[in-house]
Each structure stands twice: as C-alpha cells, then as structure tokens.
C-alpha cells in the first residue's frame, strides 16, 4: 500500500520503502531542552580509566566467544562462527583495528555500513509497518560493540536506578510490571487517591536522540575518549534497504538506528535522564524498590 492505495509498480514500491525508512530514522527536531542532572550517581576516576584502557587479545576473544555463532551475517557475508574458528589467523589484523580505534577514537566508516532486511511479521502483509527491519551489520563492528557493552555493564548496575529493570544484569524486565500491579492494588485496597501515568515509548531504540544521550553520559562522568568512541559508533551509520535482495537508498546517513548490544545498554542511561526530567523529586529522592508479596 502506497498512500492508502495498492500498487504493483516495482519502482514506486522501492521509492516508497526508501522514503519510509529515511523519514523513520531522520531527526526532525531542531531544538531540544538542555539537560542538567542534579545529584546523579557518576563513575569514579578509576572506573573512567578502566573503561578507556587498551584492548587486549584475551578480552576481544572472550567477547567473540560470547556472541552467537550462527546469527544473521553482516554485509560481508560472514557470521561470528568464522571469527571464532579462524581467530589465530585473523587476530593480528583484527587487533590492529582495535588499536587504531583506541588511539584515534575512530575506525573505517565502511565498518559501519548496514543492510536492513525486511522480515514480514505476519502472512499477507501489505503495509510497511507490518515488516520487521533486521540490521545486517559487519561482524567487525559487532565485535567492537560487544567490547564496549561488556565494559559498560561492569559499571552500569551501580549507576542505573533500582526501578529500571531492562538490560541490567540480575534484573528482569517483567519485575517492573509485577511491581506496578502490586502498587496499584495497594492504593486501591487502602483507598488512597492518585494519578498514574503510563508512557508507551514507541520504537525506543530507533527514536533515541544520540546528542541527548552523549550529554547524559558526559554529566555522569564518562571520559572524553569513551564519549568519542560511543559518538563515532552511533553517528557514522550508513544504511541501505534490501529490496528483493538488492540494496536501495545507498548511503543513507542517520542519527538513529536499531539497537545493538551497546545501544540496548545505553537506553538505560536515557531512561535515567528522562526520569529526572519527568519527576525531579523522585529522581533526587527515589522511592525504595517495592518487593513482591506485600499484600
């Protein structure tokens, strides 16, 4: 369906698909509120230095082993199984890219080229919203993102509020729904009036503004080198849409993209900053985490 009308024109269909995803990943806002977080828990100088330390072979290899071997290949056609099987052969070249990334805070932009494959969510789809976009990213970029995400996980559990459940080791996202249910039941039982606000954040990863995120990390004490690493990774994305196996819309530059392992973790920091804006009192003095079985 194109503008509500069925079309069989392959050229029109291709143009409509490219235009749809150009608009989806495009930043339209020209002004955003400046964020100043008060009394936020930040990282220590020792943690900052630990995050920015040089990449070692053992660390990179461990990250590769943690990745699923048979998932979707990147634009080069290799899966992670290739890097796991031929590590001894390719480790020299791969570590050179990591050393350059560490010293220069950047890498070849071709590593961040992405193909987006469209997978139908159901049978008989006729609308682009019924397709699930799957990003086919180069495995070298996945490996680099894995290293950053594993380092970030070591410090984020202390920084993220107790009531945030997603993407933090030892926490379950379903606990948030259970706690909300318990709190509502308690207020109803005790006949305590109140207002509840439920926010449905559509496509949270795709619509996240990266400048807002970088500012949040900066205020939490992350170092200059780390911020440059993250900023280069998330802002140099170029993507093409695979239509009938062929790329279209070559070289579309975006400020937003589907989440990788690093970006899933970074979303928690955005949610933290958002909570400070929505409810400053709760952010400065958050409620203690509720527990199940309080009825």
PyMOL commands that set and color helices and strands:
alter all, ss='L'
color gray80, all
select helices_A, chain A and resi 10-24+45-51+57-66+80-85+87-104+109-112+128-130+139-159+174-189+210-219+224-235+261-278+280-284
alter helices_A, ss='H'
color red, helices_A
select strands_A, chain A and resi 113-120+131-137+238-243+246-253
alter strands_A, ss='S'
color yellow, strands_A
deselect
rebuild
show_as cartoon
